[in-house]
């Protein structure tokens, strides 16, 4: 068994662990930014929920599809996985529609 190879493997594994730790810190920072933006979106949705005429206007499937088209185009321009962006947005929009319906019902 070659001890220098084993030592190099240990160094490489340590470097990988350090790099992974740095990536995780960066991901946590991005998550904090995303949460702040979700908070901003929530405030706007709460306002919108008080301005809608009925629950159909809250659900607004046409608007949902326009938002999806917009974020897909934005993702494509930025060379980001458009399917990932769409799936993320559909889940987020679904949660926001639920919130907006609650706001709408409470303000009606």
Secondary structure, DSSP 8 states (H G I E B T S, - for coil): --HHHHHHHHHHHHHHHHHHHHHHHHHHHHHHHHHHHHHHHHHHHHHHHHH-SSHHHHH-HHHHHHHHHHHHHHHHHTT--HHHHHHHHHHHHHHHHHHHHHHHHHH-
